[in-house]
């Protein structure tokens, strides 16, 4: 693990620190920055100073009244973090004070306090070493979104997808996972077709490496037929619902789609024809419970997977904890392009 360069070992705070807390109040939600102490954090062995986090769609869901995502209240949201270990209570943990680490998934920001705070406490088996050569800020830009994109591509390649096979579709391409998927596929030499419902984002997606950008309505051709013409050698779907149905109908023979999104709906209405006539595969991508060994392996590959210019292009601003109200509302209504970084200590 890469040590920090602070001169002296970091230490947990002895006084209050800032955290963004969401709490259910009847049918509504109370949210805002509060002052907490270390005793408010879960009793877990690894204490991390949170240097960076990012805003993800699930964070927006947690802050929405009536949501079924948050498993506890009050809750500090934030499903991914990049930070510095400041205390280790477990002598058998394979992490040391001063190590820079990445933590995301599992129960972070959902069933236990997450990343939108200056400090977090997590189990040792949730911790991923910061890959060599990857700065904490760039790791935060990749975050859960980039990890999900990488996991999607890895599963597609196991099914036989390779550069030169033909166009690969990315739906919901201007969002976090979509943006990272476009950039990752382009960097690997794929012919990327980006689909978005936002006409203003075409230049942005071309800048990430998309060779073609199409509208959401361009997907479901020949809708009166059981199957659409074969178009895609593979696909990463970040939307779900009717969009995923359209993708399945238009995959080439033997192709696969990696599905991780449900912003377009959680219900899939499809015939069996794509599966039994064209032999296509639907791959479910779960970045939450990915085993830690696979998680660490994927992150080692991510250290050099994204071109710097693509990560810079995907950055949609940096905020402190006091900017989360607006950012969470924006991502909930689909108004975020790429990645919003959070600096809890700013």
N, C-alpha and C positions, 0 to 999 in steps of 0.2 A: 504494500500500500504506500501511496505517495505521502510523505510527511508534509505538514504545513511549514511555512517559512516565517514563523512569528518570533523566533528567537527564544521565547520561553514557552513552556507547555501551557495550552489553554486550560481554563478551569471553569466549573459551573458557577453561575452567579450566586452571590450570597443574599441578594435582595430581589426585588420584583423585576420582571421582564415583561415585554409587550407580547400580546397574542390576540389574534382575531377569533372571536368566539361566537358560535351560532347556538341559539337556545330556543327550544319550542316554548311558546306561550299560548296555550289554548289552540286555536286553529291557525295561529300566525307564527312568525319567526322574529326573534330579536337577535340582531347581529351587530357586532362592532368590536373595536379594539379595547381590550381590558388589560389590567396589570395583574399578572399571576406570579406565583412563586413555584419553586421546584416541587413542593409538596402537592401541587395541583396536577402534576404530570403522572402518568401511569408508573407503576412499580416495575420497571424494566431495567435490564442491566447496562445498556449502552446509552449514554447521554451525548447528544449531538448538538453543537451550535449550528443553527440553520443559517447558512450563508446565502443560499438561493432556493427558490421554489418556482413554481409556474402555475398558471391558472388552467385547469382542465374542465371539461364539460361536467364531469361528475362532481366537481366542487360547486358548480353552479346549481346542480340538482340538490345538493345538501342544503343550500341556502334558500331553497324554494319552499314555501308553506305547503304542508301536506305531503312532502316527499316521503318515499319509503326507502331511501338510500341510507340516510344516517341511522346508525344502530344505537346511538346513545345521545343523551342531551344533559348538560351542555356539551358541545363538541368543538374542538379546533379543527377546521377543515384543512385541506391540503394533502393531496394523495402522492406527491413526490417531493423529495428534498435532496439537496446537495449540501454537505456541511463538513464540519470538523469534529472529530470525537474529543470530548472534554472529560469524560469519566467512563470507566469500565468497572462494573461491580462484580463481574464474573471472571475469575482467574483463568477459566478454560476458554474464554472467548478468543477468536482469532482476529482480534482488532485491538489497537493500542491507542492511547491518548496521543493526539496530534495527527492521526490518520485522516485523510480526506476520503469521504465515502458518499455513496448514492443509496438512497432508500426510497422504495415506492412499492405500491401494491399491498397485498395482504390486507390488514385492517387499517392501514394508515389513513387517517382522515375520514374514516367510515365508522369503525367500531372502537377506535381509540384515537386520542388526540394526534393531530397530524402536523403538517409542515408550516402552516400560517402562524408561526410563532418564532421567537428568537431562539428557543431551545425545544428539543424533542427528546423523548426517551423511547427506545425501541428494543425489541429482542435482538440478540446478536445474530440469529440466523436470518434476519431480514436485511442485513447489511452487505452492500456490494462495494468492493474497493474502487476508487476512482481510477479509470484506466490510464496507463501512462500516456503522456502527451496530450491529454484532454483537460482543459482548464475547467474549474468548477462552473463558470458561467456557461461555457459551451455544453457541458454535461446537463445543465438545467434547461438549455434550449432543446436538447434532445428529449430528456425527460421521459415521462410515461408515453407521450405521443410517439417519439422516435423509437422507443423500445417496442411499442406495439407494431409500428411499421416494419421494424427489423424482424420481429417474430413472424409477421405475416409473410414477408418475403422468404424467410427461411423455410416456412411450411410449403409455400408454392414451389420453391426450388426442389424440395424433397419429392414433390409430385412430378418433377421433370421440367419445370419452366427454366428457360435459359435465355440469355441475350441472343437476339437474332431470330427468336421463335415467332415474332409478330407483335402487334400492338398489345400493350398491357394497360388496362383501364384502371383508373383510380377515381372513385366517386366521393363526393363531399370533399373535393380536393383542396379547397381553400381553408379548411379547418386544420386543427393541430395534427391529427394523425394523417389526414390527407396530404397536407403540405410536406410532412416528413416522408411520406410514402413516395410522392413525386420526386423529391430530391434524392432519396436513396436509390430508387429505381434508375433514375437518370445517371447517377454516379456509377452505377453498375453496368451501364451500357444498354439499358432497355429502351425500347421505343414506347414512350409514355403518353397516353391520352388521358387528359385530366377533365373530369366532368364537374361542373359547378352550376349552381343556380344563380350565381352572382356575376353578371356580365362585366362589372367593373374590375374583376380579379383576373381577367384573361392575361394581361401583361405580367402580373405578378407570377402566375403559374408558369408562363413561358420562361420567366427569369429563373425559376427553380429547375427548369430542364424539360418541361413538357414539350413534346414535338407538335402536339395538337391540343386545343382546348375546345370542348363542346359544352353545350347547355344541357341542363337536366332533361329537358323535353326531347333531346336528340337521342335518348337511350332506347326508348320503347318503340322501335320501328315495327311495322307489320303487326300492330297490337291485336288485330282481328284473328291472327293465326296462333296455333298452339306454340310454335317455335318461330323465333325471328331468324334472319340470316346470321350465319356464323361470322363473328367479328373479332372476338378477343382471345388471344393466346393465354390470358390469365387476367385476374382482376383482384384488386383490393377494395372492398366495399366498406365505407365508413358511415353508411346511411341506414341501411336496412329497409324494411317495408317494401313498398312498390318498386323502389330503386333496385333492391336486391333481386326481386322477381325479374325485372327487365334484364339484369346482368345474366342471370341463369339462363334466360331464353336465348341469349345471343353469344354465349361462349362457344368457342370452337370445340370440335370433337375431342374428348379426353382432357379438356382444360379444367381448371379449378378456380374458384373464387375464395379468398380469405376474408371472412366477415367479422367485423369487430364493433360495428356501430348500430345504434338504434334511434338516432335522432329523427329518422323518417318513419318510425313506428316499430313496435316489437312483434307485430304479426306478419307472418310470411304466407301469402296465398299463392301457391304454385301447383302446377300439375307435376306428375312424375316424369313427364316426357324428357326434360333435359337430362335426367339421370339415367333413364333406361334406353333412350334413343341415341343420345350423344355421349353418354358415359361421363358426364361432368361430375365434379366433386364440389361439395360445399364444406369448407374448412372453418370451424369456429375458432376464433382467436381470443384467448383469455390471458390478459396480462396481469391479472390480480393474483392468482394462485400459482403462477409459474414456479416450479421448484427452484430453489436457490442456486443449485449447481448450473442449471440451464440459464438462469437469469444472469449469473456472473459470466458465463461463457458468451452470451449475447452481448453483454456490455464490453467485454474485451474486444469484440469485433467492431463495436460502435466507436471505439476510440479513433478509428481512422476511416469510418464509413461515409461520413458526410463532408463534402467540401466546405471550407470555411465561408465562402461567399454564399452558399445556399443557406447555411445557418444564420448568417447575418441578414439575409433577405427574409427569412421566416420570422425574425424578431419583430413583434408588434408592440414594443414598448417595455419599459421597466417601471414598476410601481413599488411603493412601500405598503405596509399593512393598511394604511389609511386610504389607499386607492382601491381596496378590494370590493367595497360596496358596488361601485360602478362596473368594475371588471366582471364580477360574478353575474350581475344583471345582464351585461352585454353578451357574455358567452351563453347564457341561458336562452337568449333570443336569437342565437346564431349570428351575432354581429362581430365575432372575432376572426381576424385573418391570421393564420399562423400561430405564434406563441407569445403570450404575455408573461414576462418574468416578474418574480416577486422577490424583493430584498427585505426580509423581515427586520434587519438591523438598520435600514435607511431612515 
